[in-house]
């Protein structure tokens, strides 16, 4: 808190644009009337926002946390250890259910076009991020640009001299866990330890006679029993219940990394960025990573 006072002691009030309310330094950071996190419908953004909400809950334990989140990823809010105020929006509507209070100090880990649209229709006191963006008026610079999520969030909180913790991981909520079990084990509704895999990743392991110590559950392909129209939250729950994930898909990689599930992946198009890890570019490296995982365990 002392750091913030010193940083902004010479600045009283600033008007960023017509879409912003007056923001007073440092009072509006030290004692915000309300705190919010904005998330787009992107899976990576949604998980980052969940980590951001948890970080704010630790930093401001007596202040209500509001999460503005797209309906496609709204179930992710249930992975938090407490119940925040969740405000859901859709692509076709700028209204929020339930409505938002005024003058919230917002945080956005991955600002984008949806945040800009939100700012143009709602007046927060400010929007804070470690990424520069037209919708952000308080940018916190992370020293090491190679830092990955969720560590970037912890670093930002540390730079602001607020309380934080680095050990928390999302936990699959009971209601999603039970629904996942009913799909994976429709008779008993009880799942034994399993490897969650894309069909293409599983075929590589089987073709090369890699060691497969557990049952493989396929997320896609003709042999999969998982509905293709499954929600993002349900898919995240299935990843969260797995012992390990083998994937050629970006969404499964992000779900696994965000929940701390061991994952081995093939990233042929160089898309698996943001959450760290060592995805392979081809089959050989993928098999090496799998063998190392089996050897070291999880």
N, C-alpha and C positions, 0 to 999 in steps of 0.2 A: 504494500500500500504506500509506503514511503517513497518508493521508486516512482510511482505514478504521480504523486504530489510534486516531486521534484521535476519530473518530465514536463508537466503541464502547468507549473506554478505561475508562468507569465501569460497564460492564455485563459481568458475568461469565457468567451462564447464565440461560436463560429456558425455561420449559416452556409452549409455546403452547396445547396441548390434549392430551387423552389419546392422540391419534393421532400426536403428534410426539415425536421423541426430544429429549433435551437438546441445545441448540444453543449453542455457546460463541462469543462474540464477542471478538476478531476472528479467533481461530485457525481456526475452521471455514470462513471465507472465504479467509483467507490461505493456509491449507494444508489444503484439503479432501482427505478420504481417497479420494473419487471424485467425478466430476462427471457430471450427467445433464441431458438435455433431454426434456421431455414434449411429445408432439404428439397431438392428437385426429385424427379421420379427415377433418377439414375441410381443404380444399386450401390456403386462406390460412394456417391454423395450421401446416400441414405445411411450407410454404415458409419461414415465419417461424422454425420450429424448426431447419431446415437452416442458415439464416443464424446462428441462435443457437449451434448446434454449431460452426460455423466460427469464430465470434467467441471462443468458449471455447477452441478449439484454439490460437488465437493468444495468448490471455491466459494460458493454462495449458499451455504446450507439452509439459511432461513428465508430464501427468496424463491418464489414460484418460478418454475421453468416451463416455458411454453414452447412446443414444437410445432412448427408449420411444415406439413409434410404431404407429399402427393399421395393420393389414394392407392396407387400401385405398390407403394412401399410402406403404407401406414402401419402394417403389422409389425414392422421392425421396432416400433416404440414399445411393444410388449416385451422385448428382450432386455429392457432396463430393469433394475432391481426395485424401482418404485414407480408409481403412476404419475407421469407428468400431465400437464394440460396439453392435449393433442388437438390440433386444428387442421382438418383435412381439406385439401383443395383438389380440383380436377383441371384438366387442360382447358375445359370450356368455361370455367368460372373463376373469377377473381375473388369471390366471397369465400369465407372460411366458416366451417362448422365445427365447434361453435365460434361466434365472432371473437375478435381479438380486442384486448384492452388497448388503450392508447399509450404512446411513448415508451415502447419496449426497446431495450438495448438488445440488438440482434447480433448473433454470431453466425457466420456461414463458412464452413471449411472449404467448400468447393463452389464458389460463386459462378453463376452462369446466367443465361438468358431468362430462365424462370425467376431467378432472384431479382433481376432488373425489372421484370414485369410486376413482381410483388412490390418493389419499392415505389414504382410509379402509381400504385393503387392504394398504398398504405404508408403512413408516415411514422416510421420508428424514430427513436431518438438518435440512433446511429446504427451502422452495420460494421462489425469487426471481422477481419479475416487475415490469414497469413498470405493470401493471394491478392494481387492487384486486380481491380475490376471496377467498371463504371458504377456498379451498385454498392461498392464498398467505400466508406469515407474514413475508416480507421484501419490502416494496414500495419500489421506487426511482422517485422522482417525476421525470418528464421535464418540463423547464421549459416548453417549447412544446407545448401539447396538439395542435396541428395537424401536428406532425411525423409523417411517414408511414413505413411499413416500406420497406426494412429499416433506415432511419436511426434509428428508435427504439431498435433493438438496439445500434447503435454508440453512441448517446447514453448508454444505460444503462451500457455498459462504460466509457465515459469518466468518468461520474459516480462509478463505483466505483474510478477511477484505475487501471484495468488496461489492458494493451496492446490495441490494436485496429487494424483496417485498414478502409478505406472503398471499396476498388476491386474487391474480389472479386465475381465472378458465378459462379453454378453452370454447370457444363459437362456437356453430354449424355454419359453414359457410352457407350463403344463398343458394348456389347452392345445397348443400346436404340436407338442410332443405326442399327445394322445391321438390326435388326428393323423399324424405321420405314421404312428404305429399301426393304425387301422388300415392304412394303405399298404404299408410294407409287409404287414402280417395280418391279412384280413380275417383269418380264423381265430388265432390266439390273441391278437392285438398286443403281442409281446415280441420285441425284436431282439435277436441275438446280435453280438458284435458284427459289424459289416464294413466292407469297403464300398464307398459310394463312387461310381465311375461312369464316365461316358462310354458308349459302346466302342468308339474308336480307340480310346485309351486301353480298355479291357482287351481288345483284340490284339494289341501290340504285346501286352503282357502274356497272353495265352500263346500267341504265335511263337514268341521267343522263349517259351517255357520258363518264364520268370517265377520265382517263389511267390505263391499267393496264399497267405496263412489264414485268411478269413473268407467268408462268403462275399461274392461281389454282387452288389445291387446296382443294376443299370438304370441310369436316369433317362436314357433315350434309346432309340433303336427298336426293332421289332420284338425283341425279347423282354422289353421293359414293361412293367405293370404300372408305372407311374403315369397319370394322365398328363397329356401335353399342355393342357390349359391350367396347370397348377399355379397357385399364387406365388409371388416372390417370397412371402413370409413362410409358406409351407415348404418351399424348396430350401430356404435357409434352415428351417428346422430339421429337415432330413440331412443336410450337410452337418449341422450341429450335433446330430445323434450318431454320426459315423465315427469309426475309429481312425480312418484315414480316407483321403480323397485322391483319385487319379483322374485327371481331367484334360480335355482339349478345349474346354469352354471357359471363357472369361468369367462368366457369372459364378460358376462353381469355385473358381480360383479365389474370387473376392469373398464369397461367403465363407470359405475355409480360412483364409488369412484373417478376416475380421473376427472370427470366432476362436482363433487359436487352434484349429484342427490341422493336423499334419496333412500336407498336400504335395503331390508331385504332378507337374503339368507339362504339356507341350504347347509352346507359344510360337507357332510358325509365323505369325504376322506381327510379332513384337507389340502385342497389345496388353500384356499382363503387367502393367505398371501401376505404381502408386502405393502398393501394400507390401513391398519388399519380396523376399523369396528369390529362388533361383530356378525359374522355369526353363525347360530345355527348348532348343530350337528344332530338334529332330529326335528320331527314335533312339539313337545310340545314347545320347545324353540323358534322355528320359529313363531308359533302362538302368543307366548308372545311378541316377538319383533314386530310383526305386530300390535298387540293391542296397544303397547306403542307408535308406530309411529302414528297410527290413533288418539290416545289420545292427543299427543303433537302437532301433525300437522307438516306441512313442509312449 
